[in-house]
Every structure is written in C-alpha cells, then in structure tokens.
C-alpha cells in the first residue's frame, strides 16, 4: 500500500473513531451497559475497536494483520445489516426520524456503515477467502445468545424476531434465515468488490 493510500485509510479511520466514540458515549450515558443488547451498538463498538487498531498500526508503522481485516469485514457487513433492517423493517413500524435523524442515529445507522465499507474498500490487505462466513457466524452467535436470554427472561427483545414468547417459531426461523443469507451475500459482494478495488489500485500504482 503506497503512502497516500495509507494516509487515506488512516484519515477515514480517525473520522470513524471520533464518530463512534461520540455515539458510544451517548448510548452508554443514556442507557448504561444495557445498551449492549442491541446488535446495532455491538456492531458499532466492533467498528470502533477495528478503527482504533488500524490507527495504532499506522502510528507504529506496522503491517495490518489479516485478523484485523477479517474483523473489519465483520463490522462492515454487520453495520450494513443494521442499516438495511433499520431502513426496511424497523422504520415502517416507527418513523424515519427515530432511526436516522435523532440523537446519534445518523452515526449508528448511516455514517458508520458507509464509512466502514469505504474504509474496507481502500484497505490494500487481502481478505482470506474463508472469511465470508465470519459475519454470518458473528450474527448468528448474537442471535442465539439473545434468544437464550429471552428464553430465561433476562432480556426482552430488543427486536421483535427475538421475542421468543411473543413471536411464532416459524417467524423467528425465517428471520434468522433471511439475515444469515444477507450476511453471506454482503460478505461475498464486499470481498469481490475489495478484490476489484485492489486490482484497480495496483494497476494505478
């Protein structure tokens, strides 16, 4: 990766880190640790960790490890899922303003996803081929843990398809399947696009 590209990646991650710190501070300040029940918050916190790690690598002039790129793929896909669920599933049940305009919602549901994907595309580190299953695995893990916590009545929701005592089993299974396929599809698409960007930039360099 040439110096200019490294600086571009560094700047994007600086912006992401600042935005994610603002969002995390607000959410933790208003709801405390219970905020971690949200897939959206978990995805944004993961992106914050990823961005800080990238920044540290740049400052210390270290190569970006593959595990970091895999974590970035997970955060990019998960954040895209949060955007899509918020836009096409949750907003029709509430309001556009609530999910995209109020408080730190613009960061959690729009700016975070867009900047995460943009940063991934300009990162010139190959993504391992088997990594496409990682976002789906992380998402299913979240879902299973949330279902168990709902089953023992420690948690209620936070999404309707996790409310095990209120939602039919077939509906829960359907949503798990939809989100699983969505994660696999997005991961595959992002990996293909990343390789295309990498090839294009290599030709320019």
C-alpha positions as CSV (number, residue, x, y, z in Angstrom):
1,X,0.0,0.0,0.0
2,X,1.5,3.3,-1.0
3,X,1.9,6.2,1.4
4,X,-1.1,8.2,0.1
5,X,-3.4,5.3,0.4
6,X,-2.2,4.6,3.9
7,X,-2.9,8.2,4.8
8,X,-6.4,8.0,3.3
9,X,-7.2,4.8,5.3
10,X,-5.7,6.5,8.4
11,X,-7.9,9.6,8.0
12,X,-11.1,7.6,7.4
13,X,-10.5,5.6,10.5
14,X,-9.8,8.7,12.5
15,X,-13.2,10.1,11.4
16,X,-14.9,6.7,12.2
17,X,-13.2,6.5,15.6
18,X,-14.3,10.1,16.5
19,X,-17.9,9.4,15.4
20,X,-18.1,6.0,17.1
21,X,-16.8,7.5,20.4
22,X,-19.5,10.2,20.2
23,X,-22.2,7.5,19.6
24,X,-20.9,5.1,22.2
25,X,-20.6,7.9,24.9
26,X,-24.1,9.0,24.2
27,X,-25.6,5.5,24.3
28,X,-23.7,4.4,27.4
29,X,-24.6,7.7,29.1
30,X,-28.4,7.3,28.4
31,X,-28.8,3.5,28.8
32,X,-25.7,2.2,30.6
33,X,-24.4,-1.3,29.9
34,X,-27.8,-2.5,28.9
35,X,-27.2,-0.8,25.5
36,X,-25.0,-3.8,24.5
37,X,-28.2,-5.8,24.0
38,X,-28.6,-4.0,20.6
39,X,-27.0,-5.6,17.5
40,X,-26.5,-2.1,16.2
41,X,-24.5,-0.9,19.2
42,X,-22.4,-4.1,19.2
43,X,-21.6,-3.6,15.5
44,X,-20.6,0.0,16.0
45,X,-18.4,-0.8,19.1
46,X,-16.7,-3.5,17.0
47,X,-16.1,-0.9,14.3
48,X,-14.6,1.4,16.9
49,X,-12.2,-1.3,18.0
50,X,-11.3,-2.0,14.4
51,X,-10.6,1.6,13.6
52,X,-8.5,2.2,16.7
53,X,-6.5,-0.9,15.8
54,X,-5.9,0.4,12.3
55,X,-4.8,3.8,13.7
56,X,-2.4,2.1,16.1
57,X,-0.9,0.1,13.2
58,X,-0.4,3.3,11.2
59,X,1.2,5.2,14.0
60,X,3.5,2.4,14.8
61,X,4.2,1.7,11.1
62,X,3.1,-1.9,11.4
63,X,1.5,-4.0,8.7
64,X,-2.2,-4.6,9.1
65,X,-2.7,-8.2,10.2
66,X,-5.2,-10.4,8.4
67,X,-7.3,-10.9,11.5
68,X,-7.9,-7.2,11.6
69,X,-9.2,-7.2,8.0
70,X,-11.5,-10.1,8.9
71,X,-12.8,-8.2,11.9
72,X,-13.3,-5.2,9.6
73,X,-15.3,-7.3,7.2
74,X,-17.5,-8.5,10.1
75,X,-18.1,-4.9,11.2
76,X,-18.8,-3.6,7.7
77,X,-21.3,-6.4,7.0
78,X,-23.0,-6.1,10.4
79,X,-23.3,-2.4,10.1
80,X,-24.8,-2.7,6.6
81,X,-27.3,-5.2,8.1
82,X,-28.2,-2.7,10.8
83,X,-28.8,0.0,8.1
84,X,-31.0,-2.4,6.0
85,X,-33.0,-3.6,9.0
86,X,-33.5,-0.1,10.3
87,X,-34.5,1.2,6.8
88,X,-36.7,-1.6,5.5
89,X,-38.0,-3.4,8.6
90,X,-38.0,-1.1,11.7
91,X,-38.7,2.3,10.1
92,X,-42.1,1.2,8.7
93,X,-43.1,0.3,12.2
94,X,-41.9,3.6,13.7
95,X,-40.6,6.8,11.9
96,X,-37.6,7.6,9.7
97,X,-36.6,10.4,12.1
98,X,-36.2,8.0,15.0
99,X,-33.9,5.6,13.2
100,X,-31.9,8.1,11.0
101,X,-32.1,11.6,12.3
102,X,-32.5,11.7,16.1
103,X,-29.5,11.9,18.6
104,X,-26.7,9.5,17.4
105,X,-28.9,7.5,15.0
106,X,-27.2,9.1,11.9
107,X,-23.9,7.6,13.1
108,X,-25.2,4.2,14.1
109,X,-27.4,3.6,11.1
110,X,-25.9,5.5,8.2
111,X,-22.5,7.2,8.7
112,X,-21.0,4.2,10.5
113,X,-22.0,1.7,7.8
114,X,-21.0,3.9,4.8
115,X,-17.6,4.9,6.3
116,X,-16.8,1.3,7.4
117,X,-17.5,-0.1,3.9
118,X,-15.5,2.8,2.3
119,X,-12.5,2.1,4.6
120,X,-12.6,-1.6,3.8
121,X,-12.6,-0.9,0.0
122,X,-9.4,1.2,0.2
123,X,-7.5,-1.1,2.5
124,X,-5.0,-2.9,0.4
125,X,-4.8,-6.1,2.5
126,X,-6.2,-9.3,1.1
127,X,-9.2,-10.8,2.8
128,X,-8.9,-14.5,3.4
129,X,-11.3,-16.4,1.1
130,X,-12.9,-18.3,4.0
131,X,-13.7,-15.0,5.8
132,X,-17.0,-14.7,4.0
133,X,-18.7,-16.9,6.7
134,X,-17.4,-14.8,9.6
135,X,-20.1,-12.0,9.6
136,X,-22.8,-14.6,9.4
137,X,-21.3,-16.6,12.3
138,X,-21.0,-13.5,14.4
139,X,-24.6,-12.5,13.7
140,X,-25.9,-16.0,14.5
141,X,-23.9,-16.1,17.7
142,X,-25.6,-12.8,18.7
143,X,-29.0,-14.1,17.8
144,X,-28.6,-17.4,19.7
145,X,-27.3,-15.6,22.8
146,X,-30.2,-13.1,22.6
147,X,-32.8,-15.9,22.2
148,X,-31.4,-17.8,25.2
149,X,-31.5,-14.6,27.3
150,X,-35.1,-14.0,26.1
151,X,-36.0,-17.6,27.0
152,X,-34.8,-17.2,30.6
153,X,-36.5,-13.8,30.7
154,X,-33.3,-11.9,31.3
155,X,-33.8,-9.9,28.0
156,X,-36.9,-8.8,26.2
157,X,-36.2,-8.4,22.5
158,X,-34.6,-6.0,21.7
159,X,-36.0,-6.9,18.2
160,X,-39.4,-8.4,17.6
161,X,-38.0,-11.5,16.0
162,X,-36.1,-12.3,19.2
163,X,-39.1,-12.1,21.4
164,X,-39.4,-15.9,21.9
165,X,-42.6,-15.8,23.9
166,X,-44.4,-13.4,21.6
167,X,-43.2,-14.5,18.1
168,X,-44.1,-17.7,16.4
169,X,-41.2,-20.1,15.9
170,X,-41.5,-20.1,12.1
171,X,-41.2,-16.3,12.1
172,X,-38.0,-16.5,14.2
173,X,-36.5,-19.2,12.0
174,X,-37.5,-17.2,8.9
175,X,-35.8,-14.0,10.1
176,X,-32.7,-15.9,11.2
177,X,-32.5,-17.4,7.7
178,X,-33.0,-14.1,6.0
179,X,-30.3,-12.3,8.0
180,X,-27.9,-15.3,7.6
181,X,-28.3,-15.2,3.8
182,X,-28.0,-11.4,3.8
183,X,-24.7,-11.6,5.8
184,X,-23.3,-14.3,3.4
185,X,-24.4,-12.3,0.4
186,X,-23.0,-9.0,1.6
187,X,-19.7,-10.5,2.7
188,X,-19.2,-12.2,-0.7
189,X,-20.1,-9.0,-2.5
190,X,-17.8,-6.9,-0.4
191,X,-14.9,-9.4,-0.9
192,X,-15.4,-9.3,-4.6
193,X,-15.6,-5.5,-4.6
194,X,-12.5,-5.3,-2.4
195,X,-10.5,-7.5,-4.8
196,X,-11.7,-5.3,-7.7
197,X,-10.6,-2.2,-5.9
198,X,-7.3,-3.8,-5.0
199,X,-6.7,-4.8,-8.6
200,X,-7.6,-1.3,-9.9
201,X,-5.3,0.4,-7.4
202,X,-2.4,-2.0,-8.1
203,X,-2.7,-1.1,-11.8
204,X,-2.5,2.6,-11.0
205,X,0.5,2.1,-8.7
